[in-house]
Amino acid sequence: GCPLVRDVFELTGEFCRVPKRKCHRHYCWEKLRRAEVDLERVRVWYKLDELFEQERNVRAAMTNRAGLLALMLHQTIQHDPLTTDLRSDR
């Protein structure tokens, strides 16, 4: 039978005991339940896709952060051993 609800969305754990062919109150409840399940699946797929995108962005940031080229381009080299302050004169 159709799962009974309270306040539109809260399941009570009880079911309609009237035979499906005679129950006019819960007409086509199976189709509505399948639609709810499909909608929940789509929401989960969107969330999973969003998480995969976040993971891809984090992995790309991690590979760019620890690259040898980035270390070589951003390293300060002290050419004059007498100079201890490496800031510019500006």
Residue pairs with C-beta under 8 A, 6 or more apart in sequence:
1 15
1 16
1 17
1 18
1 20
1 23
1 26
2 15
2 16
2 23
2 26
2 29
3 11
3 12
3 13
3 14
3 15
3 33
4 11
4 12
4 14
4 15
4 16
5 11
5 12
6 12
16 23
16 25
16 26
18 25
18 26
64 70
76 86
78 86
